[in-house]
Amino acid sequence: MVLQSTATIFPLGRGEMPIRDFLMALIRDEFSGPLIFELTSQETRESLDVIKRVVPEAFD
């Protein structure tokens, strides 16, 4: 049996996830582990651009 997800995956900034709140919580908690997103190369670039614009503190 193969189970299929009905979830739609978007690069950051195209979905409903509160990006700034999520990443600021990680910064506040001093999270230092990896974040893993299953994205294409183009979606990864788009997501990084969104993070740089919405949460510049993430790159300090």
Contacts in CASP RR format, 6 or more apart in sequence:
PFRMAT RR
TARGET T0000
AUTHOR 0000-0000-0000
METHOD contacts of the structure
MODEL  1
MVLQSTATIFPLGRGEMPIRDFLMALIRDEFSGPLIFELTSQETRESLDV
IKRVVPEAFD
9 38 0 8 1.000
9 39 0 8 1.000
10 43 0 8 1.000
11 39 0 8 1.000
11 43 0 8 1.000
11 44 0 8 1.000
11 46 0 8 1.000
11 47 0 8 1.000
11 50 0 8 1.000
12 19 0 8 1.000
12 37 0 8 1.000
12 46 0 8 1.000
12 47 0 8 1.000
12 50 0 8 1.000
12 51 0 8 1.000
13 19 0 8 1.000
13 46 0 8 1.000
13 47 0 8 1.000
13 50 0 8 1.000
13 54 0 8 1.000
14 46 0 8 1.000
19 50 0 8 1.000
19 51 0 8 1.000
19 54 0 8 1.000
19 55 0 8 1.000
20 54 0 8 1.000
20 55 0 8 1.000
23 51 0 8 1.000
23 54 0 8 1.000
23 55 0 8 1.000
23 58 0 8 1.000
24 55 0 8 1.000
24 57 0 8 1.000
26 35 0 8 1.000
27 55 0 8 1.000
27 57 0 8 1.000
27 58 0 8 1.000
37 44 0 8 1.000
37 47 0 8 1.000
39 47 0 8 1.000
51 58 0 8 1.000
51 59 0 8 1.000
52 58 0 8 1.000
52 59 0 8 1.000
END
